[in-house]
Amino acid sequence: MVNSSAGGPIGVFDSGLGGLTVVQEIWRHLPDEEVVYVGDTARVPYGGRSAEEIRCFNREIIGFLLQQGAKLVVFACNTSSALAFPVMQREFPVPMVEVITPGARAAAAATRNGRIGLLATEATVRSGAYVRAILGELPGAQVTAVACPLLVPLVESGRAGSAEAARAVVEYLEPVREAGADTLVLGCTHYPYLRPHLQEQLERGVALIDPAVETARRVGEVLAAHELRRHGPRRGDRFYTSGDPALFRRLAGELTGRTLPPVERVEFSSPVLGVNAAGAGG
Ligand code: DGL
């Protein structure tokens, strides 16, 4: 394994701001650790992209995180976890943690009637990764999976709290409600930032699963297993974006309620392929 220094940071990445929900849980669960974060805002959203494109982007980001001394890499993106994780694990000799297995485990533990709703990106839903992971934990579970293409662009453009976001949530929750799910998995790391809208719409007693919570716990376990837990003073976290650093910092501050250190820009060279070439900006 490379980068096996316990003093190194935990590398965390997402297509944009959503992975900060995982960083927030790492802050809570592993307060002694340092984080180096990449938000690939120039190429967000990932949810309509092909597996080939996502792997290409992930490869560049992980290479960059390793250059920054990351001792472990967290896929704080369900879409990347669904489409690229096993391939990247084979390519890079560093411990890695994804978000789908922890999310599926938490959902299987929470449900009482075996009916689980899933909100996720189109690519995550299409991959079937969550359904497989949930059935692996709870054979016979009924999963109602809904692709929610409007939600990531709303969060990335600072409109998580808008009436437009509230309307989109109502529409996307309809099939989950109809199925009688007692548990809802937020299968995209951006969605916990829509929690107020979700809570307003869900019946009382429906368990809301944010895979970030279990993921942070898993990160702690993997670090401990590799004797990579950090001891000693923190120097601070570092944040990078492939988009506009000032915008990223402002929106990240609004979403996390915490002032980030200055955000730096990182340039990735892979061309943006396919139908999403214009992306959603950020
Ligand atoms: N946060 C990413 C995820 O968890 C969003 C993907 C996207 O950019 O569409 O899937």
Residues whose N, C-alpha, C, O or C-beta is under 5 A from the ligand:
A	BS01	DGL	D14 S15 G18 V44 P45 Y46 G47 A76 C77 N78 T79 T121 V152 G187 C188 T189 H190
